[in-house]
Amino acid sequence: MNRDLSGLEIALGAMFGVYMSKQGEDGKLSKQAFLELLNEPLPSFKKGDGRDIGEEIFQGVDLNQDGSIEFKEFALMMAGYAAGSYETLQKLMKEMNKKK
């Protein structure tokens, strides 16, 4: 079966690729890997005063409090971030569609 991937499949694949780029041998993100991930592609997670709030975010995302981030926890974080950024994402998509 050869078919084109849907936008959702592409987005999920990209999200999983970001996760996989930092995961350890156990398939999880260590705290250090998670903090690196936040600081590289998502610098907006810093507060206005320049303070890094990655530790606070880590505590909120590590739902089972095992000291690492599983993919389900990561996906929930990304879904929350996307939902909170809906208007910004909507504007971005409109701009991208104008360029087509």
N, C-alpha and C positions, 0 to 999 in steps of 0.2 A: 504494500500500500504506500503510495507516494502522494503526499498532499502538502499543501502549504500550511505552515503553522499559523495559528491565530495570534492576535496581539497579546492575549492573555498568556498563552503558552510561551511566547517570546519573553514577556515580562517575568514570568515565573522562572524561566530558564536563566535569565540575567540575574535575578535575585539569588538563585541557588548558586550560580557561578561566583558571585561576590562572596557568598558564605564559604563555598568550597576553597576559595583562594586563601583563606585564613584558618580553616579548620585543622585540628590536630588529628593524630592517628586514631583517636577515639571518636572522631566525627563531630566533635564539639568545638566551640570557640573558647579558648582560655580567656581569662580576664584581660591579659595583655593583648591578645589577638583582637578581642572585641574593641578595646580602646584604640588600637591602631586603625581598625576598620572605621570607627566613628570619625577619627581625626583626618583620615585620607579623603574619602569621597563625601563626607558629610560634615564639613567644618562649621555648619550652622548650628551644631550642637554645643557651641561655646556660647556662654552668656555674654551680654553686651559689655561687661567689664573685662572680657578676655579670659575669665576663669574657665577652666575646662570642667565641664559637669559630667564627664564620662563615667566617673565612679558612681554618681547618683543614678544615672541611666542604667548602668550595669545592675545595680541593686534592684531596680524596678523591673528589668527584663528577665533576670534570673529567678523566674517564678518558683521553681522548686528548691531554690537556695542551695544548689550543689556546687557553687563556685565556678560554673561554666555555663555557656549558652548553647542550648540544643537548637536544631533548626526550627522546631515549632515555636520556640520562644523568640527566635530571630524574626520569623515570619509574622508573628503577632506584633512585634515592635514596628516592622516595616508597614504593616496594614494600618496601625495606629498613626504612624507618621504620615502616610498617604491620606488618610481620612482627615487629619488635622490640617493638611496642606491642599485640600480639595480645590479651593479657588485659585491658588497659585498654579497647581497642575493643570487646571482647566484653561487658564490663560496661556500657559506654555503650549498646550496642544493646539489651541487656536492659532498661535503664532507659527507653529510648525506646519499646520495645514495650509496657511497662507503662502508659505514658501514652496509648496508643491507645484 
